[in-house]
Amino acid sequence: MASSHNVFSARPDDIRSLPRTLLCGVGRTAAQLAMTLGAKVTGSCRGTAMSEARSLGLARVVDYQQLNVDSIKHQFDVVFDTAGTLSIKEGRALLKPGGVVLDISPSPAKLFGIIFSARHKMVIGKPTPDLLTKVADMVAVGKLQPAIGKTVSLSDAIPALTALEQHGTPKGKLVITWN
């Protein structure tokens, strides 16, 4: 749910008032939250995840390995670089006039660019009780449908985390329950 913190931290007005959004590194939660806020979302992801990304209802899905910035130049009000893969120049080339690039994992070079540009912002999520309540309410009414890959008890957390580190990201989130 890290992306939920970042989407809400991005100030809803950054997304709600600017309907064309590109998510670089489509996250299921970030995409659903942006669409709930009224954004028309285009997503970039790896080729093997494109079918799942389309099933979320995104307006358009592109393979990030074949992303040609020139072919989608100046089309977006918001570019939310959740993967941290775009350069400052690429991010800005994607923006419409007045648009903004939101970055959750900026490189040192991007940090320098963020300091000197109102069009490139770093977003840091802050999981407040109010935010978590909003997210839980959205899940409860079906507006947000998180993918849960595996649920384990606290006593099984270490082996589950070890397996996650050794075998990579599963389809869905690892949920650890308190018993």
Secondary structure, 3 states (H helix, E strand, C coil): CHHHHHHHHCCHHHHHCCCEEEEECCCHHHHHHHHHCCCEEEEEECHHHHHHHHHCCCCEEEEHHHCCHHHHCCCEEEEEECCCCCCHHHHHHCEEEEEEEEECCCCHHHHHHHHCCCCEEECCCCCCHHHHHHHHHHHHCCCCCCCEEEEEEHHHHHHHHHHHHHHCCCCCEEEEECC
